[in-house]
Amino acid sequence: MTLPGLTTPAAENVPPRPAAGTRMARVIMGFGLLGAFLPLVWADFVGLWGAGPALWLLPVALLLAGAAALECAAILASRGLGPRVTVLVAGCVAVPLAAALGSPAFRAATGGGAPLNPAGWAAAAVVAAMIGALLVEIVRYGQGDGAIQRLAGTALGLLMIALPMGFVVSLRLTGTPDYEGGWHRPGLAPLVGMIAAVKFGDVLAYLVGSTVGRHRMAPTLSPGKTWEGAVGSLGGALIASWIVFVALRGLLAPADSGSAEPFGGWIVHGVVVGTAGMLGDLAESLLKREAGFKDSGRALGALGGALDLVDSLLFAAPAAWLLWVLSFPS
């Protein structure tokens, strides 16, 4: 028996359990977002109203990038690194947009989907955004007014949000080589495989961790995360990767029947992308913990903010993109 106000060492080590109402609210919000997202995926897949690849999904990426940038700016401002909000938001929207505009698959109905094109444009847009931030500070300079801190916050936001969102867009526009010097039209497998692995992993991590989790993974940084939840997350990522790259391979393959499989197949994809997703979640936890934030925002109710929604994608997208690039002949 434990006296009121006292806890045993064993009890202190047990991660906090979310309330049943909170758990149900997260489930409802999650299914609501899924219900809104799947029709857009279908519209993008079939090219509804003659739209090319990514035309239906690109606005979602831009909206999430801008909203995540707003939340990131608030977190950084609490630690004295607040960037100029308009500069950071503009940069975080411009980078994934540049990734789309730099892809032949986005610009032309018969364009191929070479993966280096959108990624290169995204990287160039990051540099341009940083140059823009420097120019703003030069024009508006006042000695000792925190220009260096603002630029540091801007650089962190661009590298953490803008560039990874460029890789998210790049995954939708990545085709497969036709071995004759050209590229097949992109299918949905790269993007859907990454999102499915990460989000199914998130769901299983939450369900497993909140029910049977006992051993904290990062007690100081994120008390609610457990090693049991991490195992559930990897299991979910593997299951989702198998579904996308084996069970649904024919459905999600590139539009002109090019082969579609990341380097190492579904097992490597599940492990690498699932692990990257967990690291992205922990990276955002680091920022929130340091700033004293519980969630990045409240726009999504029980799920938090836009940055809470995309945090695991920010590390997973570059990892998935690399697996696809490695699967192509040099």
VMD Tcl script that draws the C-alpha trace (Angstrom):
set ca {
  {0.00 0.00 0.00}
  {1.25 3.47 -0.91}
  {0.43 6.38 1.38}
  {-1.22 9.41 -0.22}
  {1.32 11.79 -1.70}
  {4.03 9.13 -1.81}
  {5.14 6.96 -4.71}
  {7.39 3.97 -4.84}
  {10.41 3.91 -7.15}
  {8.62 1.32 -9.27}
  {5.58 3.54 -9.63}
  {7.74 6.50 -10.58}
  {9.21 4.48 -13.43}
  {5.84 3.63 -14.98}
  {4.99 5.99 -17.85}
  {1.84 8.10 -17.41}
  {-1.28 6.65 -18.99}
  {-3.48 8.89 -21.13}
  {-7.06 9.26 -19.95}
  {-9.65 7.16 -21.75}
  {-11.36 10.31 -23.02}
  {-8.11 11.64 -24.44}
  {-7.41 8.33 -26.15}
  {-10.87 8.28 -27.75}
  {-10.54 11.92 -28.85}
  {-7.25 11.12 -30.57}
  {-8.78 8.11 -32.32}
  {-11.76 10.15 -33.54}
  {-9.57 13.00 -34.78}
  {-7.20 10.55 -36.45}
  {-10.01 8.84 -38.36}
  {-11.42 12.23 -39.29}
  {-8.12 13.33 -40.82}
  {-7.80 9.99 -42.61}
  {-11.30 10.37 -44.02}
  {-10.41 13.80 -45.37}
  {-7.02 12.69 -46.75}
  {-8.00 9.49 -48.59}
  {-10.32 11.20 -51.12}
  {-7.45 13.54 -52.03}
  {-5.15 10.55 -52.49}
  {-7.74 8.94 -54.77}
  {-8.19 12.18 -56.76}
  {-4.42 12.49 -57.15}
  {-4.07 8.84 -58.14}
  {-6.72 8.93 -60.89}
  {-5.81 12.44 -62.05}
  {-9.29 13.79 -61.36}
  {-10.31 16.55 -63.81}
  {-7.10 16.02 -65.75}
  {-4.79 16.93 -62.87}
  {-1.20 15.71 -63.01}
  {0.71 13.93 -60.23}
  {0.79 15.83 -56.92}
  {-1.63 18.54 -58.02}
  {-4.28 17.41 -55.53}
  {-1.86 16.62 -52.72}
  {0.53 19.55 -53.09}
  {-1.85 22.06 -51.43}
  {-2.00 19.78 -48.38}
  {1.80 19.71 -48.16}
  {2.01 23.50 -48.49}
  {-0.68 24.05 -45.85}
  {1.01 21.70 -43.40}
  {4.42 23.25 -44.05}
  {3.12 26.76 -43.41}
  {1.20 25.77 -40.27}
  {4.16 23.80 -38.89}
  {6.40 26.82 -39.53}
  {4.08 29.05 -37.51}
  {4.17 26.63 -34.59}
  {7.93 26.17 -34.86}
  {8.39 29.96 -34.78}
  {6.40 30.15 -31.53}
  {8.49 27.39 -29.95}
  {11.75 29.03 -30.98}
  {10.57 32.47 -29.82}
  {10.07 31.10 -26.32}
  {13.82 30.41 -26.20}
  {14.94 33.71 -27.71}
  {15.43 32.32 -31.24}
  {12.20 33.55 -32.76}
  {12.61 34.09 -36.53}
  {10.72 36.67 -38.52}
  {7.50 34.71 -38.89}
  {6.66 35.83 -42.42}
  {10.16 34.95 -43.62}
  {10.09 31.46 -42.10}
  {6.55 30.66 -43.27}
  {7.31 31.92 -46.78}
  {10.46 29.80 -46.91}
  {8.75 26.68 -45.60}
  {6.03 27.01 -48.24}
  {8.42 27.92 -51.07}
  {10.69 24.88 -50.62}
  {8.10 22.10 -51.21}
  {6.58 24.23 -53.97}
  {10.01 24.43 -55.63}
  {10.32 20.65 -55.34}
  {7.10 20.28 -57.32}
  {7.95 22.90 -59.94}
  {11.38 21.32 -60.44}
  {9.95 17.93 -61.40}
  {9.23 17.09 -65.05}
  {6.45 14.81 -63.81}
  {4.65 17.82 -62.31}
  {5.20 20.19 -65.23}
  {4.20 17.93 -68.13}
  {1.65 15.17 -68.63}
  {4.30 12.90 -70.17}
  {7.19 13.95 -67.91}
  {9.29 11.37 -66.13}
  {9.96 11.35 -62.43}
  {13.72 11.49 -61.88}
  {14.08 11.84 -58.08}
  {17.06 14.19 -58.08}
  {15.20 16.97 -59.89}
  {12.70 17.93 -57.14}
  {15.24 17.34 -54.37}
  {17.77 19.61 -56.06}
  {15.22 22.36 -56.50}
  {14.18 22.02 -52.86}
  {17.80 22.37 -51.72}
  {18.26 25.44 -53.92}
  {15.08 26.95 -52.48}
  {16.41 26.49 -48.93}
  {19.55 28.41 -49.86}
  {17.44 31.12 -51.52}
  {15.20 31.39 -48.46}
  {18.22 31.74 -46.18}
  {19.69 34.42 -48.43}
  {16.33 36.18 -48.31}
  {16.34 36.05 -44.50}
  {19.84 37.57 -44.47}
  {18.79 40.35 -46.83}
  {15.81 41.20 -44.62}
  {18.09 41.47 -41.60}
  {20.55 43.63 -43.55}
  {17.81 46.05 -44.60}
  {16.22 46.19 -41.15}
  {19.38 45.99 -39.09}
  {19.55 47.62 -35.69}
  {22.59 46.94 -33.52}
  {21.91 44.44 -30.77}
  {18.34 43.69 -31.88}
  {18.83 39.90 -32.14}
  {19.57 39.40 -35.83}
  {21.82 36.40 -35.20}
  {19.22 34.71 -33.01}
  {16.52 35.25 -35.61}
  {18.74 33.89 -38.38}
  {19.61 30.85 -36.27}
  {15.92 30.18 -35.68}
  {15.19 30.63 -39.38}
  {17.93 28.19 -40.37}
  {16.65 25.59 -37.92}
  {13.10 25.97 -39.19}
  {14.14 25.66 -42.83}
  {16.24 22.57 -42.19}
  {13.74 20.90 -39.88}
  {10.51 21.66 -41.75}
  {11.01 23.12 -45.22}
  {13.60 20.75 -46.67}
  {11.97 17.55 -45.33}
  {8.61 18.69 -46.73}
  {10.42 19.06 -50.05}
  {11.33 15.38 -49.79}
  {7.68 14.53 -49.06}
  {6.70 16.20 -52.35}
  {9.63 14.55 -54.12}
  {8.37 11.10 -53.09}
  {5.08 11.72 -54.89}
  {6.96 12.74 -58.04}
  {9.54 9.94 -58.01}
  {9.19 7.52 -60.91}
  {11.33 4.52 -61.83}
  {13.90 4.31 -64.65}
  {12.92 2.61 -67.90}
  {16.54 1.51 -68.49}
  {16.57 3.34 -71.83}
  {17.62 6.70 -70.46}
  {14.11 7.80 -69.53}
  {11.76 7.58 -66.58}
  {8.41 5.97 -66.00}
  {5.62 8.17 -64.72}
  {5.44 8.25 -60.92}
  {3.00 6.13 -58.96}
  {1.82 6.46 -55.38}
  {3.99 3.73 -53.86}
  {6.88 5.95 -52.63}
  {4.68 8.52 -50.88}
  {1.97 6.18 -49.61}
  {4.56 3.67 -48.43}
  {6.36 6.30 -46.35}
  {3.20 7.81 -44.84}
  {1.66 4.39 -44.14}
  {4.80 3.08 -42.44}
  {5.13 6.15 -40.24}
  {1.49 6.65 -39.31}
  {0.64 2.99 -38.78}
  {3.76 2.84 -36.63}
  {2.56 5.90 -34.69}
  {-0.82 4.26 -34.06}
  {0.64 0.98 -32.83}
  {3.25 2.80 -30.74}
  {0.47 4.74 -29.01}
  {-1.79 1.72 -28.50}
  {0.97 -0.59 -27.28}
  {2.72 2.04 -25.19}
  {-0.46 3.30 -23.55}
  {-1.67 -0.18 -22.63}
  {1.33 -2.38 -21.85}
  {4.27 0.04 -21.89}
  {6.41 -0.24 -18.76}
  {9.96 0.73 -19.67}
  {10.51 4.38 -20.51}
  {12.61 5.07 -23.59}
  {13.48 8.72 -22.87}
  {12.23 9.52 -19.36}
  {13.45 13.11 -19.23}
  {12.72 14.04 -22.81}
  {9.38 12.29 -23.38}
  {8.05 10.41 -20.32}
  {5.17 8.80 -22.19}
  {7.31 6.96 -24.74}
  {8.29 3.38 -23.93}
  {10.44 0.68 -25.44}
  {7.32 -1.46 -25.78}
  {5.76 1.33 -27.83}
  {8.91 1.52 -29.97}
  {8.62 -2.19 -30.75}
  {4.97 -1.66 -31.65}
  {5.97 1.23 -33.90}
  {8.50 -0.85 -35.82}
  {5.98 -3.67 -36.10}
  {3.41 -1.26 -37.52}
  {5.93 0.16 -40.01}
  {6.82 -3.35 -41.21}
  {3.18 -4.35 -41.61}
  {2.36 -1.17 -43.52}
  {5.41 -1.58 -45.77}
  {4.38 -5.15 -46.59}
  {0.85 -4.03 -47.44}
  {2.04 -1.24 -49.76}
  {4.95 -2.98 -51.47}
  {3.62 -6.54 -51.62}
  {-0.16 -6.72 -51.24}
  {-0.92 -3.48 -53.12}
  {2.11 -3.40 -55.38}
  {0.15 -3.62 -58.61}
  {-2.30 -0.91 -57.56}
  {0.27 1.65 -56.40}
  {2.96 1.01 -59.01}
  {3.99 3.78 -61.42}
  {1.31 4.63 -63.93}
  {3.11 3.03 -66.92}
  {3.93 -0.22 -65.13}
  {7.51 0.45 -64.13}
  {8.73 -1.72 -61.26}
  {8.39 -0.07 -57.87}
  {10.36 -1.25 -54.89}
  {12.71 0.65 -52.56}
  {16.23 -0.53 -51.82}
  {16.14 -3.69 -49.70}
  {12.42 -4.27 -50.23}
  {9.64 -3.87 -47.70}
  {11.64 -5.15 -44.70}
  {14.43 -2.59 -45.02}
  {11.87 0.10 -45.79}
  {9.86 -0.72 -42.67}
  {12.88 -0.74 -40.36}
  {14.62 2.35 -41.78}
  {11.55 4.52 -42.28}
  {9.95 3.36 -39.02}
  {13.11 4.17 -37.06}
  {13.47 7.54 -38.78}
  {9.87 8.35 -37.92}
  {10.47 7.67 -34.24}
  {13.57 9.87 -34.29}
  {11.57 12.69 -35.88}
  {9.00 12.41 -33.11}
  {11.75 12.58 -30.48}
  {13.35 15.57 -32.22}
  {10.12 17.54 -31.91}
  {9.79 16.38 -28.28}
  {13.24 17.86 -27.67}
  {12.14 21.27 -28.93}
  {8.85 21.20 -27.01}
  {10.46 20.00 -23.79}
  {13.15 22.67 -23.98}
  {10.51 25.34 -24.61}
  {8.02 24.02 -22.05}
  {5.32 23.21 -24.63}
  {3.06 20.17 -24.27}
  {1.87 20.34 -27.89}
  {3.06 22.45 -30.79}
  {-0.47 23.84 -31.18}
  {-4.17 23.11 -30.76}
  {-5.35 23.28 -34.37}
  {-5.97 19.51 -34.44}
  {-7.55 19.17 -31.02}
  {-6.37 16.08 -29.15}
  {-3.68 15.45 -31.77}
  {-2.02 18.82 -31.06}
  {-0.82 21.01 -33.90}
  {0.42 20.65 -37.47}
  {4.00 20.09 -36.30}
  {2.79 17.28 -34.03}
  {1.12 15.72 -37.08}
  {4.13 15.86 -39.42}
  {7.04 15.51 -36.97}
  {7.65 11.84 -37.71}
  {7.43 12.48 -41.47}
  {10.23 15.05 -41.33}
  {12.91 12.41 -40.72}
  {11.13 9.58 -42.51}
  {10.71 11.33 -45.88}
  {14.44 11.85 -46.57}
  {15.14 8.28 -45.43}
  {12.47 6.86 -47.75}
  {13.67 9.05 -50.63}
  {17.22 7.74 -50.17}
  {16.00 4.13 -50.29}
  {14.30 4.82 -53.61}
  {17.33 6.54 -55.07}
  {19.55 3.64 -53.99}
  {17.22 1.18 -55.73}
  {17.84 2.78 -59.13}
  {20.87 1.85 -61.29}
  {23.55 4.55 -61.44}
}
mol new
graphics top color blue
foreach p $ca { graphics top sphere $p radius 0.5 }
foreach p [lrange $ca 0 end-1] q [lrange $ca 1 end] { graphics top cylinder $p $q radius 0.2 }
display resetview
